[in-house]
Amino acid sequence: MLEKVVLSRPKIHETAIVHPAARISDGVEIGPYAVIGENVFIGNGTRIGSHVVIEDWTSIGRDCEIFHSASIGAIPQDLKFCGEKSYVFIGDRTQIREFVTIHRAVGEEEETRIGSDCLLQTYTHVAHNCKIGNHVILSGGATLAGHVVIEDYATIGGLVGIHQFVRIGCYAMVGGASKVNQDVPPFFTVDGHPARVIGTNDVGLARRAQKILCK
C-alpha cells in the first residue's frame, strides 16, 4: 500500500524578497533576507538559507539544501554575454554550502547544469556552461572555469582550479590545490601543478563498491 505524502505550504521568512512570478513548491523553506528572482522554480522540500540570492532562469529540484550567502543564477563572467536568456538547472537532493557561486550560461537557451546528490562545499565556483553529473563532490574553494564537464561520482579536492573546456571522467579524483588544464580519464587520481595521473582512484572505487554491495 502506498503511503500518502503530505507536504506543508512554503515557509517564507518575512524579510525574504520573493518575486511574485517565482514558483515555490510545497514544503520549501526560505530564510531571512533571501532574494528569489523572477522565473525561478524551487522544488518540493528544498531549504534556502539566509541571504541566499537566486536569480532569473534558475530551476532547483526537490529536497536540496542551500546554505547562507550562496549566489545562484547570476549572469556569467564572460564578455561575450549580451543579456540572452540562459539557464541554471540543479537536480534533487544537492547540497550547496556557504558562499558558493553558480553562474548562468553564455548563449541563447544554453544552460549550466548540476545533477542530483551533489555536494558543493564552501566558496566553490561553477562558471557558465558547466555540466556536473550526479554524486559529484566539489571541495572547499574549488573553481571551475567555463564549459567544464564533470562526470558522475567524481571528487574534486579543495582549492583546485580547472581550466575551461576540461572534462573530468566518472569516479576520478583530483588532489587538493591541483591545476587541471587537461582532461582527466575516468577512474584515475590526478595531482600536482599541473595535474598528472598518479594512479587509479582505488579508495573511491572501493567505497562505491561497498555501497553497492550493502544495498
Secondary structure per residue as TSV (DSSP state, phi and psi in degrees):
chain	resnum	aa	ss	phi	psi
A	1	M	-	360.0	130.2
A	2	L	-	-77.9	135.2
A	3	E	-	-83.1	140.9
A	4	K	-	-85.0	123.2
A	5	V	-	-95.2	123.1
A	6	V	-	-108.1	119.6
A	7	L	-	-103.1	141.3
A	8	S	-	-81.8	165.3
A	9	R	-	-66.0	157.9
A	10	P	-	-58.5	145.0
A	11	K	E	-109.2	110.0
A	12	I	E	-117.8	120.4
A	13	H	-	-62.5	146.4
A	14	E	T	-63.4	-21.2
A	15	T	T	-91.3	-8.9
A	16	A	-	-70.6	149.6
A	17	I	E	-113.3	112.6
A	18	V	E	-121.0	121.9
A	19	H	-	-63.3	139.6
A	20	P	T	-58.3	-26.0
A	21	A	T	-87.1	-7.2
A	22	A	-	-67.4	144.3
A	23	R	E	-104.7	109.5
A	24	I	E	-110.9	117.9
A	25	S	-	-80.8	170.8
A	26	D	T	-61.0	145.8
A	27	G	T	78.9	0.1
A	28	V	-	-74.5	141.3
A	29	E	E	-118.9	130.0
A	30	I	E	-123.2	121.6
A	31	G	-	-84.1	-178.9
A	32	P	T	-59.7	137.4
A	33	Y	T	62.8	14.5
A	34	A	-	-69.6	152.6
A	35	V	E	-126.1	120.7
A	36	I	E	-117.0	119.8
A	37	G	-	-84.4	-178.3
A	38	E	T	-69.6	153.6
A	39	N	T	59.0	35.7
A	40	V	E	-107.0	138.8
A	41	F	E	-120.6	132.0
A	42	I	E	-126.2	123.0
A	43	G	-	-78.6	169.1
A	44	N	T	-52.8	134.8
A	45	G	T	76.2	2.6
A	46	T	-	-75.1	142.1
A	47	R	E	-114.0	127.8
A	48	I	E	-111.6	121.8
A	49	G	-	-79.1	-178.3
A	50	S	T	-68.2	145.6
A	51	H	T	63.7	14.5
A	52	V	-	-73.3	141.2
A	53	V	E	-119.1	122.2
A	54	I	E	-122.0	115.4
A	55	E	-	-99.5	179.2
A	56	D	S	-50.8	149.0
A	57	W	S	62.5	38.2
A	58	T	E	-114.4	134.3
A	59	S	E	-125.0	125.2
A	60	I	E	-120.8	133.2
A	61	G	-	-74.1	-165.6
A	62	R	T	-88.6	152.4
A	63	D	T	58.0	30.2
A	64	C	-	-84.7	163.3
A	65	E	E	-133.6	122.1
A	66	I	E	-119.3	117.1
A	67	F	-	-87.0	170.4
A	68	H	T	-60.1	143.0
A	69	S	T	72.2	12.3
A	70	A	-	-71.3	151.0
A	71	S	E	-126.1	119.6
A	72	I	E	-128.3	129.2
A	73	G	E	91.5	10.2
A	74	A	E	-67.1	157.7
A	75	I	-	-64.8	151.8
A	76	P	-	-70.3	154.5
A	77	Q	S	-88.7	67.9
A	78	D	-	-144.7	126.0
A	79	L	T	-67.9	-14.0
A	80	K	T	-77.2	-16.3
A	81	F	-	-68.4	129.5
A	82	C	-	-124.3	27.9
A	83	G	S	85.7	10.0
A	84	E	-	-66.1	159.2
A	85	K	-	-77.3	119.3
A	86	S	-	-142.3	173.9
A	87	Y	E	-133.8	162.5
A	88	V	E	-124.7	128.2
A	89	F	E	-120.4	130.4
A	90	I	E	-126.1	134.0
A	91	G	-	-77.3	-156.9
A	92	D	S	-92.5	150.9
A	93	R	S	59.0	28.1
A	94	T	-	-92.9	138.9
A	95	Q	E	-103.0	129.1
A	96	I	E	-121.7	113.8
A	97	R	-	-88.2	-174.2
A	98	E	T	-60.2	137.3
A	99	F	T	64.2	20.6
A	100	V	-	-71.1	144.6
A	101	T	E	-123.8	132.3
A	102	I	E	-133.0	122.2
A	103	H	E	-106.3	150.6
A	104	R	-	-63.0	167.0
A	105	A	-	-83.4	163.9
A	106	V	S	-97.8	135.9
A	107	G	S	107.6	136.8
A	108	E	T	-57.2	125.8
A	109	E	T	66.2	11.9
A	110	E	-	-80.4	169.1
A	111	E	E	-144.0	151.1
A	112	T	E	-103.1	130.0
A	113	R	E	-132.2	134.1
A	114	I	E	-124.9	133.1
A	115	G	-	-79.7	-158.9
A	116	S	S	-95.9	155.2
A	117	D	S	60.3	34.1
A	118	C	-	-95.9	161.0
A	119	L	E	-129.0	115.9
A	120	L	E	-108.7	107.7
A	121	Q	-	-78.5	177.3
A	122	T	T	-55.8	140.8
A	123	Y	T	64.8	16.4
A	124	T	-	-75.5	152.8
A	125	H	E	-128.8	127.4
A	126	V	E	-116.2	111.3
A	127	A	-	-83.0	179.8
A	128	H	T	-57.8	142.4
A	129	N	T	66.8	13.8
A	130	C	-	-73.0	150.3
A	131	K	E	-128.1	114.2
A	132	I	E	-115.7	131.3
A	133	G	-	-78.2	-155.3
A	134	N	S	-94.8	150.8
A	135	H	S	60.5	33.3
A	136	V	-	-93.0	142.2
A	137	I	E	-116.2	124.5
A	138	L	E	-109.0	113.3
A	139	S	-	-77.9	167.1
A	140	G	T	-51.9	129.7
A	141	G	T	80.1	1.9
A	142	A	-	-64.8	141.2
A	143	T	E	-128.5	123.4
A	144	L	E	-107.4	122.8
A	145	A	-	-75.2	179.6
A	146	G	T	-64.0	148.2
A	147	H	T	67.2	17.7
A	148	V	-	-73.8	141.4
A	149	V	E	-117.4	127.9
A	150	I	E	-123.4	120.9
A	151	E	-	-84.2	172.6
A	152	D	T	-54.9	142.9
A	153	Y	T	64.6	14.1
A	154	A	-	-76.5	152.1
A	155	T	E	-126.3	126.6
A	156	I	E	-111.1	123.3
A	157	G	-	-71.4	171.2
A	158	G	T	-66.0	143.3
A	159	L	T	63.2	20.1
A	160	V	-	-74.7	140.5
A	161	G	E	-112.7	127.2
A	162	I	E	-117.3	123.0
A	163	H	-	-67.6	154.3
A	164	Q	T	-59.6	147.2
A	165	F	T	68.9	9.1
A	166	V	-	-78.4	145.4
A	167	R	E	-114.8	130.0
A	168	I	E	-106.7	121.3
A	169	G	-	-73.1	165.1
A	170	C	T	-62.2	144.1
A	171	Y	T	62.0	12.9
A	172	A	-	-77.2	157.7
A	173	M	E	-129.4	128.1
A	174	V	E	-110.3	121.0
A	175	G	-	-66.8	154.0
A	176	G	T	-58.0	142.3
A	177	A	T	64.7	18.3
A	178	S	-	-77.0	154.1
A	179	K	E	-107.6	114.9
A	180	V	E	-108.7	110.2
A	181	N	-	-120.4	7.7
A	182	Q	S	-137.3	160.4
A	183	D	-	-59.9	148.0
A	184	V	B	-110.9	123.8
A	185	P	-	-70.7	154.0
A	186	P	T	-58.6	147.4
A	187	F	T	75.1	2.3
A	188	F	E	-107.4	158.2
A	189	T	E	-105.0	133.6
A	190	V	E	-123.0	154.3
A	191	D	E	-158.9	154.1
A	192	G	E	117.0	-178.0
A	193	H	T	-139.5	85.8
A	194	P	T	-78.7	162.0
A	195	A	E	-69.7	138.6
A	196	R	E	-135.1	153.3
A	197	V	E	-65.7	130.3
A	198	I	E	-118.2	-0.9
A	199	G	E	151.4	-178.3
A	200	T	E	-80.4	156.5
A	201	N	-	-84.0	69.3
A	202	D	H	-61.9	-41.5
A	203	V	H	-64.5	-47.2
A	204	G	H	-62.5	-41.8
A	205	L	H	-67.4	-39.4
A	206	A	H	-65.4	-40.8
A	207	R	H	-62.6	-42.6
A	208	R	H	-66.5	-41.4
A	209	A	H	-62.1	-39.1
A	210	Q	H	-63.8	-40.9
A	211	K	H	-64.3	-39.1
A	212	I	H	-65.6	-42.5
A	213	L	H	-66.3	-28.8
A	214	C	H	-79.8	-10.4
A	215	K	-	-75.9	360.0
